[in-house]
Amino acid sequence: MTKIHEAREALGQRLRELRREAALNGKGLAEALGWQASKVSKIELGRQSPSEADIAAWAAACDAIDAAPGLVAALRNLETQYADWRRQLRDGTKLRQQALAEVDASTQVIRAFENTWVPGLLQTPEYARCRLAEVVDLYGITNDIDAGVQARMERQNVLYQPGRRFHFVITEAVLRYGTAPREVMAGQIDRLVSASSLASVRLGIVPFGIRLPVSPLHGFWMFDDRIIMVETFAAEMRLTQPEELRLYRGVFDRLATMARYGADARQLLHAALDTLREQPSGESEK
């Protein structure tokens, strides 16, 4: 988030400089644009991102129209780094999955750490439906769950393409959180058992009860050591700075060293599956 905040603040500072060069104070600019004075302040302090229309109007009011293209380019770069979910999902879940498929297709090695959900590339249709239904409900977006699930399943074809490698690390909590009905979770765990045997896939599970070298604060995906994707409730962030890439690669490697693989991972999977089967009907849905 630091780099994104810095970029937003830098854009705000450039806009503030235009205002000052035009000998306008914040109140005067706001009146010229028909805005609340607080909007000018928030943009200049990097607390709010302007729209492209805002930038064009700002530049015109400051008699600096020539500066608008560069400022718009800076805004677009910022939006690439930080994309809020309502904007990303405004047309539903299918297009989001197709956009991710393009990133998958351009990547040779994908590393993913998840502490809450099964990675999308390993999900069953039923589990994916639970996840996308949650998204539709949370953000109030177009309900295209069927199309979104199909697109997510199509993304999984990349697992079988020659030359691709995938290293997934999940916590044992992923298997035991109540994020899906019992029968759906059971089928999903079976899928993970099968996926752990794929030649292209290395699946590690960080078990409960061990001392971790770094706290698993959130999930993230790494694409060829060139892009880090981090999802929050509010937005998706794409990190590309060298220091960010090094940091997240170090976090991934540390967590990966604590994971169980192969037969040991399957033992954890079967134990979670046994626990599900022992639960009275409906207990996991409470």
Secondary structure, DSSP 8 states (H G I E B T S, - for coil): -HHHHHHHHHHHHHHHHHHHHTT--HHHHHHHHT--HHHHHHHHTTSS---HHHHHHHHHHTT-GGGHHHHHHHHHHHHHHEEEHHHHTTT-HHHHHHHHHHHHHT-SEEEEEESSS--GGG--HHHHHHHHHHHHHHHT----HHHHHHHHHHHGGGGGSTT-EEEEEEETHHHHSSSS-HHHHHHHHHHHHHHTT-TTEEEEEE-TTS--SS---S-EEEETTTEEEEE-SSEEEEE--HHHHHHHHHHHHHHHHT-B-HHHHHHHHHHHHHHHHHS-TTGGG-
